[in-house]
Amino acid sequence: MGTIAGIALTLALFIFIFWPERNAFFQADKTRVDYLRERKDVIYDNLRDLNFEYLAGKYPEQDYADQRASLEDEAAAVIAEMEALERRGITGRSRA
């Protein structure tokens, strides 16, 4: 009786772990807008970190200005592409 219970428990455990919705390798398809939203969030986080590190004295002013300008240019390009896609009616799955 204990063997049957052990097999049933093991089988239930494997089903629970490897069910497709719980599988870490299963990922829903993302639209380009979803990707761009995530990229925009990363750029904003990088800008926030750059400002913090500059205020902490870790960056010389010229390096800070160059990196900030680069991140702002990248953010502007991402936002412009997002707006162009949304004007064409292509929207993402999740709104942030």
PDB file as gemmi writes it, atoms N, CA and C in Angstrom:
CRYST1    1.000    1.000    1.000  90.00  90.00  90.00 P 1                      
ATOM      1  N   MET A   1       0.817  -1.187   0.000  1.00  0.00           N  
ATOM      2  CA  MET A   1       0.000   0.000   0.000  1.00  0.00           C  
ATOM      3  C   MET A   1       0.863   1.254   0.000  1.00  0.00           C  
ATOM      4  N   GLY A   2       1.968   1.237   0.766  1.00  0.00           N  
ATOM      5  CA  GLY A   2       2.870   2.375   0.837  1.00  0.00           C  
ATOM      6  C   GLY A   2       3.552   2.636  -0.499  1.00  0.00           C  
ATOM      7  N   THR A   3       3.837   1.579  -1.255  1.00  0.00           N  
ATOM      8  CA  THR A   3       4.479   1.718  -2.563  1.00  0.00           C  
ATOM      9  C   THR A   3       3.551   2.414  -3.540  1.00  0.00           C  
ATOM     10  N   ILE A   4       2.282   2.042  -3.527  1.00  0.00           N  
ATOM     11  CA  ILE A   4       1.303   2.662  -4.427  1.00  0.00           C  
ATOM     12  C   ILE A   4       1.150   4.144  -4.086  1.00  0.00           C  
ATOM     13  N   ALA A   5       1.101   4.456  -2.803  1.00  0.00           N  
ATOM     14  CA  ALA A   5       0.980   5.854  -2.385  1.00  0.00           C  
ATOM     15  C   ALA A   5       2.227   6.642  -2.804  1.00  0.00           C  
ATOM     16  N   GLY A   6       3.394   6.039  -2.692  1.00  0.00           N  
ATOM     17  CA  GLY A   6       4.644   6.693  -3.100  1.00  0.00           C  
ATOM     18  C   GLY A   6       4.674   6.960  -4.593  1.00  0.00           C  
ATOM     19  N   ILE A   7       4.229   5.992  -5.386  1.00  0.00           N  
ATOM     20  CA  ILE A   7       4.179   6.159  -6.846  1.00  0.00           C  
ATOM     21  C   ILE A   7       3.175   7.243  -7.216  1.00  0.00           C  
ATOM     22  N   ALA A   8       2.014   7.235  -6.569  1.00  0.00           N  
ATOM     23  CA  ALA A   8       0.995   8.255  -6.854  1.00  0.00           C  
ATOM     24  C   ALA A   8       1.506   9.649  -6.494  1.00  0.00           C  
ATOM     25  N   LEU A   9       2.186   9.764  -5.359  1.00  0.00           N  
ATOM     26  CA  LEU A   9       2.735  11.049  -4.948  1.00  0.00           C  
ATOM     27  C   LEU A   9       3.816  11.520  -5.921  1.00  0.00           C  
ATOM     28  N   THR A  10       4.681  10.622  -6.346  1.00  0.00           N  
ATOM     29  CA  THR A  10       5.729  10.963  -7.308  1.00  0.00           C  
ATOM     30  C   THR A  10       5.127  11.405  -8.627  1.00  0.00           C  
ATOM     31  N   LEU A  11       4.113  10.685  -9.103  1.00  0.00           N  
ATOM     32  CA  LEU A  11       3.441  11.038 -10.347  1.00  0.00           C  
ATOM     33  C   LEU A  11       2.765  12.409 -10.228  1.00  0.00           C  
ATOM     34  N   ALA A  12       2.103  12.663  -9.129  1.00  0.00           N  
ATOM     35  CA  ALA A  12       1.456  13.955  -8.918  1.00  0.00           C  
ATOM     36  C   ALA A  12       2.492  15.075  -8.868  1.00  0.00           C  
ATOM     37  N   LEU A  13       3.627  14.811  -8.253  1.00  0.00           N  
ATOM     38  CA  LEU A  13       4.691  15.797  -8.168  1.00  0.00           C  
ATOM     39  C   LEU A  13       5.242  16.126  -9.559  1.00  0.00           C  
ATOM     40  N   PHE A  14       5.479  15.112 -10.384  1.00  0.00           N  
ATOM     41  CA  PHE A  14       5.972  15.356 -11.741  1.00  0.00           C  
ATOM     42  C   PHE A  14       4.956  16.138 -12.570  1.00  0.00           C  
ATOM     43  N   ILE A  15       3.698  15.820 -12.439  1.00  0.00           N  
ATOM     44  CA  ILE A  15       2.665  16.562 -13.170  1.00  0.00           C  
ATOM     45  C   ILE A  15       2.642  18.014 -12.714  1.00  0.00           C  
ATOM     46  N   PHE A  16       2.736  18.232 -11.418  1.00  0.00           N  
ATOM     47  CA  PHE A  16       2.725  19.606 -10.888  1.00  0.00           C  
ATOM     48  C   PHE A  16       3.928  20.404 -11.383  1.00  0.00           C  
ATOM     49  N   ILE A  17       5.092  19.804 -11.364  1.00  0.00           N  
ATOM     50  CA  ILE A  17       6.318  20.515 -11.738  1.00  0.00           C  
ATOM     51  C   ILE A  17       6.388  20.769 -13.245  1.00  0.00           C  
ATOM     52  N   PHE A  18       6.018  19.795 -14.043  1.00  0.00           N  
ATOM     53  CA  PHE A  18       6.236  19.899 -15.477  1.00  0.00           C  
ATOM     54  C   PHE A  18       4.997  20.269 -16.279  1.00  0.00           C  
ATOM     55  N   TRP A  19       3.950  20.718 -15.646  1.00  0.00           N  
ATOM     56  CA  TRP A  19       2.767  21.178 -16.362  1.00  0.00           C  
ATOM     57  C   TRP A  19       3.162  22.401 -17.196  1.00  0.00           C  
ATOM     58  N   PRO A  20       2.725  22.523 -18.445  1.00  0.00           N  
ATOM     59  CA  PRO A  20       3.231  23.585 -19.328  1.00  0.00           C  
ATOM     60  C   PRO A  20       3.120  25.010 -18.776  1.00  0.00           C  
ATOM     61  N   GLU A  21       2.076  25.362 -18.075  1.00  0.00           N  
ATOM     62  CA  GLU A  21       1.948  26.714 -17.556  1.00  0.00           C  
ATOM     63  C   GLU A  21       2.971  27.007 -16.469  1.00  0.00           C  
ATOM     64  N   ARG A  22       3.456  26.005 -15.816  1.00  0.00           N  
ATOM     65  CA  ARG A  22       4.425  26.187 -14.744  1.00  0.00           C  
ATOM     66  C   ARG A  22       5.856  26.004 -15.240  1.00  0.00           C  
ATOM     67  N   ASN A  23       6.029  25.625 -16.468  1.00  0.00           N  
ATOM     68  CA  ASN A  23       7.347  25.378 -17.016  1.00  0.00           C  
ATOM     69  C   ASN A  23       8.067  26.711 -17.230  1.00  0.00           C  
ATOM     70  N   ALA A  24       9.253  26.833 -16.669  1.00  0.00           N  
ATOM     71  CA  ALA A  24      10.009  28.087 -16.776  1.00  0.00           C  
ATOM     72  C   ALA A  24      10.435  28.378 -18.205  1.00  0.00           C  
ATOM     73  N   PHE A  25      10.512  27.360 -19.046  1.00  0.00           N  
ATOM     74  CA  PHE A  25      10.954  27.560 -20.422  1.00  0.00           C  
ATOM     75  C   PHE A  25       9.802  27.917 -21.351  1.00  0.00           C  
ATOM     76  N   PHE A  26       8.592  27.827 -20.858  1.00  0.00           N  
ATOM     77  CA  PHE A  26       7.422  28.194 -21.647  1.00  0.00           C  
ATOM     78  C   PHE A  26       7.240  29.695 -21.530  1.00  0.00           C  
ATOM     79  N   GLN A  27       7.186  30.372 -22.661  1.00  0.00           N  
ATOM     80  CA  GLN A  27       7.055  31.815 -22.637  1.00  0.00           C  
ATOM     81  C   GLN A  27       6.035  32.230 -23.685  1.00  0.00           C  
ATOM     82  N   ALA A  28       5.153  33.111 -23.279  1.00  0.00           N  
ATOM     83  CA  ALA A  28       4.151  33.613 -24.211  1.00  0.00           C  
ATOM     84  C   ALA A  28       4.831  34.472 -25.269  1.00  0.00           C  
ATOM     85  N   ASP A  29       4.261  34.480 -26.455  1.00  0.00           N  
ATOM     86  CA  ASP A  29       4.800  35.304 -27.532  1.00  0.00           C  
ATOM     87  C   ASP A  29       4.634  36.767 -27.174  1.00  0.00           C  
ATOM     88  N   LYS A  30       5.675  37.538 -27.468  1.00  0.00           N  
ATOM     89  CA  LYS A  30       5.636  38.973 -27.205  1.00  0.00           C  
ATOM     90  C   LYS A  30       5.556  39.717 -28.524  1.00  0.00           C  
ATOM     91  N   THR A  31       4.854  40.813 -28.480  1.00  0.00           N  
ATOM     92  CA  THR A  31       4.822  41.664 -29.659  1.00  0.00           C  
ATOM     93  C   THR A  31       6.034  42.595 -29.608  1.00  0.00           C  
ATOM     94  N   ARG A  32       6.275  43.267 -30.708  1.00  0.00           N  
ATOM     95  CA  ARG A  32       7.385  44.221 -30.761  1.00  0.00           C  
ATOM     96  C   ARG A  32       7.165  45.351 -29.745  1.00  0.00           C  
ATOM     97  N   VAL A  33       5.923  45.765 -29.576  1.00  0.00           N  
ATOM     98  CA  VAL A  33       5.619  46.833 -28.619  1.00  0.00           C  
ATOM     99  C   VAL A  33       5.931  46.365 -27.195  1.00  0.00           C  
ATOM    100  N   ASP A  34       5.615  45.119 -26.876  1.00  0.00           N  
ATOM    101  CA  ASP A  34       5.948  44.580 -25.549  1.00  0.00           C  
ATOM    102  C   ASP A  34       7.460  44.624 -25.320  1.00  0.00           C  
ATOM    103  N   TYR A  35       8.206  44.197 -26.337  1.00  0.00           N  
ATOM    104  CA  TYR A  35       9.664  44.226 -26.226  1.00  0.00           C  
ATOM    105  C   TYR A  35      10.153  45.665 -26.024  1.00  0.00           C  
ATOM    106  N   LEU A  36       9.598  46.599 -26.796  1.00  0.00           N  
ATOM    107  CA  LEU A  36      10.029  47.996 -26.696  1.00  0.00           C  
ATOM    108  C   LEU A  36       9.685  48.593 -25.329  1.00  0.00           C  
ATOM    109  N   ARG A  37       8.534  48.217 -24.765  1.00  0.00           N  
ATOM    110  CA  ARG A  37       8.182  48.693 -23.417  1.00  0.00           C  
ATOM    111  C   ARG A  37       9.200  48.206 -22.385  1.00  0.00           C  
ATOM    112  N   GLU A  38       9.573  46.939 -22.502  1.00  0.00           N  
ATOM    113  CA  GLU A  38      10.566  46.397 -21.578  1.00  0.00           C  
ATOM    114  C   GLU A  38      11.906  47.105 -21.765  1.00  0.00           C  
ATOM    115  N   ARG A  39      12.281  47.359 -23.008  1.00  0.00           N  
ATOM    116  CA  ARG A  39      13.542  48.042 -23.295  1.00  0.00           C  
ATOM    117  C   ARG A  39      13.530  49.467 -22.726  1.00  0.00           C  
ATOM    118  N   LYS A  40      12.391  50.148 -22.866  1.00  0.00           N  
ATOM    119  CA  LYS A  40      12.254  51.502 -22.325  1.00  0.00           C  
ATOM    120  C   LYS A  40      12.428  51.486 -20.808  1.00  0.00           C  
ATOM    121  N   ASP A  41      11.828  50.519 -20.142  1.00  0.00           N  
ATOM    122  CA  ASP A  41      11.956  50.409 -18.685  1.00  0.00           C  
ATOM    123  C   ASP A  41      13.412  50.189 -18.275  1.00  0.00           C  
ATOM    124  N   VAL A  42      14.126  49.356 -19.043  1.00  0.00           N  
ATOM    125  CA  VAL A  42      15.537  49.097 -18.746  1.00  0.00           C  
ATOM    126  C   VAL A  42      16.360  50.370 -18.935  1.00  0.00           C  
ATOM    127  N   ILE A  43      16.085  51.111 -19.992  1.00  0.00           N  
ATOM    128  CA  ILE A  43      16.819  52.358 -20.237  1.00  0.00           C  
ATOM    129  C   ILE A  43      16.567  53.348 -19.108  1.00  0.00           C  
ATOM    130  N   TYR A  44      15.313  53.472 -18.677  1.00  0.00           N  
ATOM    131  CA  TYR A  44      15.002  54.378 -17.567  1.00  0.00           C  
ATOM    132  C   TYR A  44      15.699  53.945 -16.281  1.00  0.00           C  
ATOM    133  N   ASP A  45      15.746  52.651 -16.034  1.00  0.00           N  
ATOM    134  CA  ASP A  45      16.475  52.148 -14.862  1.00  0.00           C  
ATOM    135  C   ASP A  45      17.954  52.496 -14.968  1.00  0.00           C  
ATOM    136  N   ASN A  46      18.521  52.344 -16.166  1.00  0.00           N  
ATOM    137  CA  ASN A  46      19.931  52.675 -16.369  1.00  0.00           C  
ATOM    138  C   ASN A  46      20.185  54.165 -16.148  1.00  0.00           C  
ATOM    139  N   LEU A  47      19.266  55.005 -16.606  1.00  0.00           N  
ATOM    140  CA  LEU A  47      19.401  56.447 -16.369  1.00  0.00           C  
ATOM    141  C   LEU A  47      19.358  56.769 -14.874  1.00  0.00           C  
ATOM    142  N   ARG A  48      18.449  56.130 -14.170  1.00  0.00           N  
ATOM    143  CA  ARG A  48      18.330  56.340 -12.731  1.00  0.00           C  
ATOM    144  C   ARG A  48      19.622  55.908 -12.023  1.00  0.00           C  
ATOM    145  N   ASP A  49      20.152  54.738 -12.417  1.00  0.00           N  
ATOM    146  CA  ASP A  49      21.401  54.251 -11.824  1.00  0.00           C  
ATOM    147  C   ASP A  49      22.570  55.171 -12.158  1.00  0.00           C  
ATOM    148  N   LEU A  50      22.615  55.639 -13.400  1.00  0.00           N  
ATOM    149  CA  LEU A  50      23.688  56.546 -13.818  1.00  0.00           C  
ATOM    150  C   LEU A  50      23.654  57.831 -13.003  1.00  0.00           C  
ATOM    151  N   ASN A  51      22.472  58.399 -12.798  1.00  0.00           N  
ATOM    152  CA  ASN A  51      22.348  59.614 -11.990  1.00  0.00           C  
ATOM    153  C   ASN A  51      22.810  59.375 -10.559  1.00  0.00           C  
ATOM    154  N   PHE A  52      22.407  58.238 -10.002  1.00  0.00           N  
ATOM    155  CA  PHE A  52      22.807  57.911  -8.629  1.00  0.00           C  
ATOM    156  C   PHE A  52      24.322  57.783  -8.520  1.00  0.00           C  
ATOM    157  N   GLU A  53      24.933  57.064  -9.459  1.00  0.00           N  
ATOM    158  CA  GLU A  53      26.373  56.856  -9.415  1.00  0.00           C  
ATOM    159  C   GLU A  53      27.133  58.160  -9.662  1.00  0.00           C  
ATOM    160  N   TYR A  54      26.607  59.012 -10.515  1.00  0.00           N  
ATOM    161  CA  TYR A  54      27.244  60.309 -10.742  1.00  0.00           C  
ATOM    162  C   TYR A  54      27.201  61.148  -9.459  1.00  0.00           C  
ATOM    163  N   LEU A  55      26.050  61.171  -8.805  1.00  0.00           N  
ATOM    164  CA  LEU A  55      25.927  61.940  -7.566  1.00  0.00           C  
ATOM    165  C   LEU A  55      26.808  61.362  -6.455  1.00  0.00           C  
ATOM    166  N   ALA A  56      27.091  60.054  -6.551  1.00  0.00           N  
ATOM    167  CA  ALA A  56      27.965  59.416  -5.567  1.00  0.00           C  
ATOM    168  C   ALA A  56      29.442  59.665  -5.894  1.00  0.00           C  
ATOM    169  N   GLY A  57      29.707  60.313  -7.025  1.00  0.00           N  
ATOM    170  CA  GLY A  57      31.081  60.639  -7.387  1.00  0.00           C  
ATOM    171  C   GLY A  57      31.833  59.560  -8.129  1.00  0.00           C  
ATOM    172  N   LYS A  58      31.121  58.605  -8.710  1.00  0.00           N  
ATOM    173  CA  LYS A  58      31.780  57.509  -9.404  1.00  0.00           C  
ATOM    174  C   LYS A  58      32.083  57.815 -10.868  1.00  0.00           C  
ATOM    175  N   TYR A  59      31.487  58.877 -11.417  1.00  0.00           N  
ATOM    176  CA  TYR A  59      31.703  59.227 -12.824  1.00  0.00           C  
ATOM    177  C   TYR A  59      32.187  60.660 -12.943  1.00  0.00           C  
ATOM    178  N   PRO A  60      33.182  60.898 -13.793  1.00  0.00           N  
ATOM    179  CA  PRO A  60      33.536  62.283 -14.108  1.00  0.00           C  
ATOM    180  C   PRO A  60      32.397  62.921 -14.910  1.00  0.00           C  
ATOM    181  N   GLU A  61      32.331  64.228 -14.876  1.00  0.00           N  
ATOM    182  CA  GLU A  61      31.200  64.927 -15.500  1.00  0.00           C  
ATOM    183  C   GLU A  61      31.088  64.644 -16.996  1.00  0.00           C  
ATOM    184  N   GLN A  62      32.202  64.582 -17.707  1.00  0.00           N  
ATOM    185  CA  GLN A  62      32.146  64.348 -19.158  1.00  0.00           C  
ATOM    186  C   GLN A  62      31.621  62.951 -19.480  1.00  0.00           C  
ATOM    187  N   ASP A  63      32.082  61.936 -18.753  1.00  0.00           N  
ATOM    188  CA  ASP A  63      31.591  60.568 -18.969  1.00  0.00           C  
ATOM    189  C   ASP A  63      30.097  60.479 -18.658  1.00  0.00           C  
ATOM    190  N   TYR A  64      29.706  61.138 -17.576  1.00  0.00           N  
ATOM    191  CA  TYR A  64      28.285  61.160 -17.207  1.00  0.00           C  
ATOM    192  C   TYR A  64      27.449  61.790 -18.318  1.00  0.00           C  
ATOM    193  N   ALA A  65      27.898  62.927 -18.829  1.00  0.00           N  
ATOM    194  CA  ALA A  65      27.153  63.627 -19.871  1.00  0.00           C  
ATOM    195  C   ALA A  65      27.069  62.781 -21.141  1.00  0.00           C  
ATOM    196  N   ASP A  66      28.167  62.124 -21.511  1.00  0.00           N  
ATOM    197  CA  ASP A  66      28.170  61.284 -22.711  1.00  0.00           C  
ATOM    198  C   ASP A  66      27.221  60.095 -22.566  1.00  0.00           C  
ATOM    199  N   GLN A  67      27.297  59.410 -21.434  1.00  0.00           N  
ATOM    200  CA  GLN A  67      26.435  58.239 -21.219  1.00  0.00           C  
ATOM    201  C   GLN A  67      24.967  58.645 -21.106  1.00  0.00           C  
ATOM    202  N   ARG A  68      24.719  59.754 -20.445  1.00  0.00           N  
ATOM    203  CA  ARG A  68      23.342  60.231 -20.307  1.00  0.00           C  
ATOM    204  C   ARG A  68      22.756  60.574 -21.679  1.00  0.00           C  
ATOM    205  N   ALA A  69      23.527  61.257 -22.508  1.00  0.00           N  
ATOM    206  CA  ALA A  69      23.065  61.614 -23.851  1.00  0.00           C  
ATOM    207  C   ALA A  69      22.800  60.361 -24.678  1.00  0.00           C  
ATOM    208  N   SER A  70      23.672  59.371 -24.553  1.00  0.00           N  
ATOM    209  CA  SER A  70      23.490  58.122 -25.289  1.00  0.00           C  
ATOM    210  C   SER A  70      22.208  57.405 -24.861  1.00  0.00           C  
ATOM    211  N   LEU A  71      21.967  57.320 -23.555  1.00  0.00           N  
ATOM    212  CA  LEU A  71      20.761  56.667 -23.048  1.00  0.00           C  
ATOM    213  C   LEU A  71      19.502  57.444 -23.429  1.00  0.00           C  
ATOM    214  N   GLU A  72      19.573  58.764 -23.384  1.00  0.00           N  
ATOM    215  CA  GLU A  72      18.417  59.574 -23.773  1.00  0.00           C  
ATOM    216  C   GLU A  72      18.108  59.413 -25.261  1.00  0.00           C  
ATOM    217  N   ASP A  73      19.147  59.331 -26.100  1.00  0.00           N  
ATOM    218  CA  ASP A  73      18.935  59.116 -27.536  1.00  0.00           C  
ATOM    219  C   ASP A  73      18.290  57.754 -27.789  1.00  0.00           C  
ATOM    220  N   GLU A  74      18.774  56.750 -27.068  1.00  0.00           N  
ATOM    221  CA  GLU A  74      18.207  55.405 -27.222  1.00  0.00           C  
ATOM    222  C   GLU A  74      16.748  55.376 -26.757  1.00  0.00           C  
ATOM    223  N   ALA A  75      16.459  56.045 -25.654  1.00  0.00           N  
ATOM    224  CA  ALA A  75      15.082  56.102 -25.158  1.00  0.00           C  
ATOM    225  C   ALA A  75      14.177  56.805 -26.159  1.00  0.00           C  
ATOM    226  N   ALA A  76      14.658  57.882 -26.748  1.00  0.00           N  
ATOM    227  CA  ALA A  76      13.856  58.611 -27.737  1.00  0.00           C  
ATOM    228  C   ALA A  76      13.567  57.738 -28.951  1.00  0.00           C  
ATOM    229  N   ALA A  77      14.552  56.970 -29.396  1.00  0.00           N  
ATOM    230  CA  ALA A  77      14.344  56.084 -30.548  1.00  0.00           C  
ATOM    231  C   ALA A  77      13.328  54.988 -30.224  1.00  0.00           C  
ATOM    232  N   VAL A  78      13.419  54.428 -29.023  1.00  0.00           N  
ATOM    233  CA  VAL A  78      12.489  53.371 -28.612  1.00  0.00           C  
ATOM    234  C   VAL A  78      11.068  53.926 -28.524  1.00  0.00           C  
ATOM    235  N   ILE A  79      10.915  55.089 -27.912  1.00  0.00           N  
ATOM    236  CA  ILE A  79       9.588  55.685 -27.768  1.00  0.00           C  
ATOM    237  C   ILE A  79       9.003  56.043 -29.131  1.00  0.00           C  
ATOM    238  N   ALA A  80       9.844  56.559 -30.038  1.00  0.00           N  
ATOM    239  CA  ALA A  80       9.368  56.900 -31.384  1.00  0.00           C  
ATOM    240  C   ALA A  80       8.882  55.651 -32.119  1.00  0.00           C  
ATOM    241  N   GLU A  81       9.620  54.551 -31.995  1.00  0.00           N  
ATOM    242  CA  GLU A  81       9.192  53.312 -32.648  1.00  0.00           C  
ATOM    243  C   GLU A  81       7.899  52.779 -32.024  1.00  0.00           C  
ATOM    244  N   MET A  82       7.782  52.875 -30.700  1.00  0.00           N  
ATOM    245  CA  MET A  82       6.548  52.435 -30.033  1.00  0.00           C  
ATOM    246  C   MET A  82       5.346  53.232 -30.537  1.00  0.00           C  
ATOM    247  N   GLU A  83       5.513  54.548 -30.613  1.00  0.00           N  
ATOM    248  CA  GLU A  83       4.414  55.397 -31.066  1.00  0.00           C  
ATOM    249  C   GLU A  83       4.051  55.105 -32.515  1.00  0.00           C  
ATOM    250  N   ALA A  84       5.044  54.847 -33.356  1.00  0.00           N  
ATOM    251  CA  ALA A  84       4.770  54.524 -34.755  1.00  0.00           C  
ATOM    252  C   ALA A  84       3.987  53.217 -34.865  1.00  0.00           C  
ATOM    253  N   LEU A  85       4.379  52.229 -34.087  1.00  0.00           N  
ATOM    254  CA  LEU A  85       3.670  50.946 -34.113  1.00  0.00           C  
ATOM    255  C   LEU A  85       2.246  51.099 -33.574  1.00  0.00           C  
ATOM    256  N   GLU A  86       2.076  51.883 -32.508  1.00  0.00           N  
ATOM    257  CA  GLU A  86       0.747  52.065 -31.931  1.00  0.00           C  
ATOM    258  C   GLU A  86      -0.166  52.859 -32.867  1.00  0.00           C  
ATOM    259  N   ARG A  87       0.414  53.796 -33.633  1.00  0.00           N  
ATOM    260  CA  ARG A  87      -0.397  54.524 -34.620  1.00  0.00           C  
ATOM    261  C   ARG A  87      -0.905  53.595 -35.724  1.00  0.00           C  
ATOM    262  N   ARG A  88      -0.096  52.559 -36.017  1.00  0.00           N  
ATOM    263  CA  ARG A  88      -0.508  51.579 -37.032  1.00  0.00           C  
ATOM    264  C   ARG A  88      -1.447  50.528 -36.449  1.00  0.00           C  
ATOM    265  N   GLY A  89      -1.732  50.624 -35.152  1.00  0.00           N  
ATOM    266  CA  GLY A  89      -2.679  49.712 -34.527  1.00  0.00           C  
ATOM    267  C   GLY A  89      -2.048  48.475 -33.914  1.00  0.00           C  
ATOM    268  N   ILE A  90      -0.744  48.458 -33.847  1.00  0.00           N  
ATOM    269  CA  ILE A  90      -0.057  47.317 -33.235  1.00  0.00           C  
ATOM    270  C   ILE A  90       0.176  47.656 -31.772  1.00  0.00           C  
ATOM    271  N   THR A  91      -0.495  46.921 -30.896  1.00  0.00           N  
ATOM    272  CA  THR A  91      -0.358  47.181 -29.463  1.00  0.00           C  
ATOM    273  C   THR A  91       0.154  45.928 -28.775  1.00  0.00           C  
ATOM    274  N   GLY A  92       0.673  46.130 -27.604  1.00  0.00           N  
ATOM    275  CA  GLY A  92       1.187  45.013 -26.821  1.00  0.00           C  
ATOM    276  C   GLY A  92       0.097  44.367 -26.001  1.00  0.00           C  
ATOM    277  N   ARG A  93       0.470  43.300 -25.338  1.00  0.00           N  
ATOM    278  CA  ARG A  93      -0.475  42.562 -24.503  1.00  0.00           C  
ATOM    279  C   ARG A  93      -0.693  43.226 -23.159  1.00  0.00           C  
ATOM    280  N   SER A  94       0.396  43.737 -22.579  1.00  0.00           N  
ATOM    281  CA  SER A  94       0.277  44.291 -21.225  1.00  0.00           C  
ATOM    282  C   SER A  94       0.616  45.766 -21.240  1.00  0.00           C  
ATOM    283  N   ARG A  95      -0.123  46.512 -20.459  1.00  0.00           N  
ATOM    284  CA  ARG A  95       0.144  47.947 -20.299  1.00  0.00           C  
ATOM    285  C   ARG A  95       0.839  48.154 -18.965  1.00  0.00           C  
ATOM    286  N   ALA A  96       1.862  48.987 -18.975  1.00  0.00           N  
ATOM    287  CA  ALA A  96       2.575  49.273 -17.726  1.00  0.00           C  
ATOM    288  C   ALA A  96       2.339  50.702 -17.314  1.00  0.00           C  
TER     289      ALA A  96                                                      
END                                                                             
